[in-house]
Amino acid sequence: MTSARFERIARLLFWAAMVGACVLALMPQPPHLPTDRFGDKVNHILGFATLAALAALGWPRAERLRVVERLSFLGALIEVAQSVPLLHRDCDIRDWVADTAAIVVVTGIAAVLARWRRGGAAVAPAE
């Protein structure tokens, strides 16, 4: 499989996962998941770690800080949307912190792996 095809597949999976995460987050009565027994924060961490991993695979040349910023903003938007009384959900800043922590960790791991894959060569500063 070519790298361009792999990136396209990762992008499709990213968009599907993002839509799925948003739908689950905004449902008044979300389905029970096997991970519910570990707590809501685990679901947040798994969801946003998956999104960050798919983003790293789908857009490997994207600026890492921008990926963190945008996915973290998505997590914040979800929390704000959950404050709508009609949804009967809770807006919790700790959920957003869990989302952002997962994004930072996975994006950092992706950056280290990308550097290792290139043979550890850092980009030389311009003189």
Backbone bond lengths (Angstrom), bond angles and torsions (degrees), N, CA, C in turn:
res aa  C-N    CA-C-N  psi(-1)  N-CA   C-N-CA  omega(-1)  CA-C   N-CA-C  phi
1 M - - - 1.443 - - 1.530 108.16 -
2 T 1.314 115.37 132.38 1.463 119.31 179.43 1.523 110.07 -73.05
3 S 1.328 115.40 158.99 1.456 119.03 -178.97 1.533 110.90 -67.55
4 A 1.322 117.96 -33.94 1.467 120.68 178.48 1.524 110.27 -64.41
5 R 1.312 117.10 -40.63 1.465 120.35 178.50 1.534 110.72 -67.71
6 F 1.314 116.27 -41.51 1.461 121.36 177.88 1.533 110.22 -59.94
7 E 1.324 116.49 -43.51 1.469 120.52 178.90 1.526 110.96 -63.91
8 R 1.339 117.26 -40.63 1.471 120.39 178.47 1.522 110.98 -62.12
9 I 1.326 116.65 -42.34 1.467 120.57 178.81 1.534 110.01 -64.28
10 A 1.331 116.85 -44.25 1.465 120.70 178.91 1.524 110.73 -61.85
11 R 1.327 117.32 -37.71 1.472 120.54 178.23 1.523 111.30 -66.13
12 L 1.317 116.46 -43.14 1.470 119.82 177.05 1.524 110.65 -60.88
13 L 1.316 116.48 -44.68 1.459 120.52 178.11 1.520 111.27 -63.63
14 F 1.347 116.83 -37.15 1.460 120.35 177.62 1.525 110.25 -60.21
15 W 1.333 116.67 -50.56 1.463 119.89 -177.36 1.526 111.11 -63.60
16 A 1.324 116.67 -39.11 1.474 119.78 177.71 1.533 110.50 -64.32
17 A 1.327 116.57 -43.29 1.468 120.71 179.50 1.527 110.79 -66.07
18 M 1.330 116.79 -38.37 1.458 119.40 179.69 1.527 111.02 -65.81
19 V 1.314 116.77 -44.28 1.471 119.94 177.77 1.530 109.39 -62.35
20 G 1.324 116.55 -44.46 1.467 120.40 179.03 1.519 112.43 -60.52
21 A 1.327 116.75 -43.55 1.472 120.44 179.73 1.527 110.88 -64.45
22 C 1.317 116.34 -42.07 1.472 119.51 179.98 1.525 111.10 -66.38
23 V 1.319 117.22 -42.03 1.463 120.40 178.88 1.524 110.31 -62.15
24 L 1.332 116.73 -48.13 1.469 120.08 178.78 1.524 111.61 -60.69
25 A 1.332 116.53 -39.71 1.461 120.48 -177.36 1.524 112.43 -69.98
26 L 1.322 117.38 -25.42 1.458 119.97 -175.06 1.522 113.56 -106.41
27 M 1.316 117.22 3.61 1.463 120.00 176.23 1.525 109.53 -75.39
28 P 1.338 117.79 133.68 1.470 118.86 177.30 1.536 112.56 -60.35
29 Q 1.309 117.22 -36.87 1.462 122.35 178.17 1.535 108.44 -127.05
30 P 1.345 117.87 84.14 1.470 118.77 -179.55 1.526 110.20 -66.56
31 P 1.330 116.57 152.92 1.469 119.01 178.13 1.522 110.71 -67.19
32 H 1.317 115.30 155.31 1.465 119.46 175.67 1.518 108.67 -75.95
33 L 1.315 115.42 133.16 1.459 122.14 -179.44 1.520 109.33 -110.81
34 P 1.326 118.05 153.42 1.469 120.27 178.45 1.531 112.56 -58.52
35 T 1.326 117.15 -27.07 1.466 120.32 -178.70 1.522 112.97 -82.41
36 D 1.327 118.75 -6.11 1.472 121.78 -179.16 1.524 111.99 -57.85
37 R 1.314 117.34 -30.53 1.470 119.57 -177.91 1.526 112.23 -66.89
38 F 1.332 117.07 -17.29 1.467 121.09 177.96 1.523 112.08 -91.69
39 G 1.317 116.90 -8.09 1.460 120.91 178.37 1.514 112.54 107.59
40 D 1.314 113.50 158.76 1.459 121.92 -177.23 1.526 112.70 -61.77
41 K 1.328 116.96 -35.29 1.471 119.61 -177.65 1.522 111.35 -62.81
42 V 1.324 117.12 -34.08 1.471 120.24 178.58 1.527 110.14 -64.14
43 N 1.325 116.78 -40.41 1.465 119.58 177.03 1.530 110.96 -62.86
44 H 1.328 116.57 -40.22 1.464 120.01 177.17 1.521 110.77 -63.27
45 I 1.319 116.23 -46.07 1.462 120.47 -178.83 1.523 110.75 -62.49
46 L 1.323 117.31 -46.32 1.465 120.32 -179.85 1.526 111.77 -63.41
47 G 1.319 116.15 -42.62 1.460 119.92 -178.88 1.517 112.31 -63.35
48 F 1.326 116.54 -49.76 1.459 118.97 -176.57 1.524 112.74 -78.10
49 A 1.318 118.51 -25.72 1.471 120.10 172.12 1.527 109.72 -65.80
50 T 1.326 116.24 -40.05 1.465 120.51 177.72 1.520 110.40 -63.92
51 L 1.337 117.02 -46.00 1.463 120.00 178.78 1.531 111.04 -60.63
52 A 1.319 117.31 -42.84 1.466 120.72 -179.96 1.529 111.38 -64.95
53 A 1.331 116.90 -40.37 1.468 120.22 178.92 1.525 110.60 -65.46
54 L 1.328 116.85 -44.48 1.465 119.66 178.90 1.527 111.61 -65.87
55 A 1.329 117.43 -35.85 1.460 120.40 176.26 1.532 110.57 -64.45
56 A 1.323 116.66 -41.98 1.470 120.41 178.96 1.526 111.22 -63.87
57 L 1.329 116.99 -37.15 1.466 120.65 179.40 1.529 111.92 -76.94
58 G 1.326 115.92 -36.02 1.458 119.81 -176.29 1.518 113.98 -80.51
59 W 1.326 116.23 -31.33 1.462 121.61 -179.89 1.522 108.67 -129.45
60 P 1.346 117.77 69.16 1.470 120.11 -173.08 1.532 114.31 -66.52
61 R 1.307 118.29 -20.42 1.458 120.54 -179.33 1.535 112.45 -98.42
62 A 1.321 116.54 4.12 1.466 120.17 179.60 1.523 110.15 -70.05
63 E 1.310 115.55 149.26 1.455 120.84 176.67 1.529 108.46 -65.57
64 R 1.313 116.65 122.70 1.472 121.98 -173.90 1.529 112.53 -59.97
65 L 1.310 116.50 -40.79 1.453 119.53 -179.33 1.533 110.98 -63.39
66 R 1.311 116.89 -35.88 1.464 120.81 178.35 1.528 110.45 -66.45
67 V 1.323 117.35 -38.94 1.470 121.11 177.46 1.528 109.71 -62.40
68 V 1.329 116.53 -45.96 1.469 120.99 178.25 1.523 109.75 -59.86
69 E 1.313 116.61 -47.54 1.468 121.55 -178.59 1.531 111.75 -58.04
70 R 1.313 116.68 -48.45 1.465 119.88 -174.38 1.526 112.46 -72.42
71 L 1.316 117.20 -40.17 1.463 118.45 177.99 1.525 110.75 -69.13
72 S 1.324 116.88 -37.36 1.460 119.84 176.53 1.529 110.44 -63.91
73 F 1.312 117.06 -39.36 1.462 121.40 177.23 1.526 110.50 -63.08
74 L 1.326 116.98 -38.92 1.467 120.24 176.07 1.527 110.08 -60.26
75 G 1.327 116.57 -44.47 1.460 120.20 177.86 1.520 111.85 -60.38
76 A 1.329 116.89 -40.40 1.468 120.79 178.04 1.526 110.72 -65.90
77 L 1.335 117.10 -42.04 1.471 120.45 178.21 1.522 111.64 -61.63
78 I 1.311 116.35 -39.95 1.466 120.13 178.18 1.527 109.63 -61.87
79 E 1.322 116.84 -44.40 1.469 119.79 179.94 1.525 111.33 -63.04
80 V 1.323 117.21 -41.22 1.462 120.15 177.98 1.532 109.65 -64.07
81 A 1.328 117.01 -43.47 1.467 120.31 179.34 1.526 111.08 -62.58
82 Q 1.325 117.20 -33.71 1.462 120.13 179.67 1.530 112.49 -70.47
83 S 1.309 116.99 -10.99 1.464 119.39 177.44 1.529 112.29 -80.58
84 V 1.328 117.79 -6.90 1.465 121.22 177.92 1.531 108.16 -67.00
85 P 1.322 117.77 121.50 1.474 120.68 -175.55 1.528 114.28 -57.12
86 L 1.308 117.59 -32.39 1.459 121.88 -179.11 1.538 112.46 -59.49
87 L 1.312 116.55 -28.77 1.471 120.81 -177.75 1.522 113.16 -80.30
88 H 1.334 117.27 -19.44 1.471 121.41 -177.03 1.523 111.57 56.45
89 R 1.323 115.99 39.19 1.466 122.24 176.97 1.519 108.20 -115.36
90 D 1.317 116.50 169.37 1.456 121.35 -179.69 1.522 110.51 -110.95
91 C 1.306 115.57 135.20 1.457 122.46 172.51 1.531 106.22 -90.41
92 D 1.324 116.78 118.64 1.462 120.69 -176.05 1.524 109.13 -133.65
93 I 1.322 116.28 116.44 1.461 120.29 -178.68 1.532 111.17 -60.83
94 R 1.329 117.13 -27.37 1.474 119.97 178.61 1.522 111.33 -66.31
95 D 1.333 117.10 -29.23 1.469 119.91 174.52 1.526 109.83 -65.32
96 W 1.334 116.03 -42.92 1.464 120.07 178.75 1.527 110.68 -64.33
97 V 1.346 116.91 -38.69 1.464 120.40 177.83 1.535 110.00 -63.33
98 A 1.337 117.07 -41.47 1.470 120.92 177.52 1.526 110.61 -63.03
99 D 1.345 116.18 -43.08 1.469 120.61 177.69 1.529 110.13 -57.62
100 T 1.327 115.22 -50.79 1.463 120.77 -175.57 1.522 111.55 -65.63
101 A 1.322 117.25 -40.11 1.472 120.11 178.27 1.531 110.57 -61.39
102 A 1.329 116.98 -43.30 1.467 120.42 178.81 1.519 110.64 -63.05
103 I 1.321 116.71 -41.77 1.469 121.09 179.59 1.525 110.69 -62.33
104 V 1.332 116.66 -45.86 1.468 121.27 -178.81 1.523 110.65 -62.92
105 V 1.317 117.10 -45.59 1.471 120.33 -178.49 1.534 110.91 -63.10
106 V 1.320 116.79 -50.04 1.473 119.58 -177.14 1.526 111.09 -66.88
107 T 1.322 117.45 -39.89 1.466 120.02 178.21 1.531 110.44 -65.44
108 G 1.325 116.74 -38.13 1.462 120.17 175.91 1.517 112.59 -63.79
109 I 1.322 116.09 -43.20 1.469 120.33 177.07 1.528 110.02 -62.14
110 A 1.321 116.80 -42.12 1.470 121.07 179.10 1.529 110.74 -61.84
111 A 1.329 116.88 -39.02 1.466 120.54 179.21 1.527 110.86 -66.14
112 V 1.335 115.99 -42.77 1.474 119.95 178.70 1.526 110.01 -64.01
113 L 1.327 117.31 -44.27 1.465 120.47 179.45 1.521 111.71 -64.32
114 A 1.327 117.50 -38.26 1.466 120.61 178.62 1.521 110.26 -64.61
115 R 1.319 116.48 -41.60 1.471 120.17 178.61 1.529 110.06 -65.88
116 W 1.324 116.89 -42.78 1.467 121.43 179.35 1.533 110.11 -63.05
117 R 1.328 115.89 -40.47 1.469 120.94 -179.26 1.528 111.23 -64.85
118 R 1.330 116.41 -33.12 1.472 120.74 177.49 1.525 112.11 -79.56
119 G 1.315 116.65 3.69 1.456 120.44 179.18 1.519 112.95 89.95
120 G 1.330 115.55 19.51 1.460 119.00 177.35 1.514 113.93 77.18
121 A 1.317 116.84 4.65 1.468 119.67 -178.15 1.526 110.20 -75.97
122 A 1.282 114.36 117.18 1.470 119.09 175.54 1.517 108.22 -83.42
123 V 1.292 116.54 155.40 1.457 120.52 177.16 1.519 107.47 -70.23
124 A 1.323 116.05 126.43 1.462 120.74 -178.29 1.531 109.40 -74.83
125 P 1.329 117.01 137.69 1.462 119.25 178.19 1.513 110.72 -67.26
126 A 1.318 115.67 147.16 1.465 120.96 178.41 1.525 109.35 -71.38
127 E 1.312 116.34 141.78 1.471 120.04 -179.79 1.503 110.47 -99.65
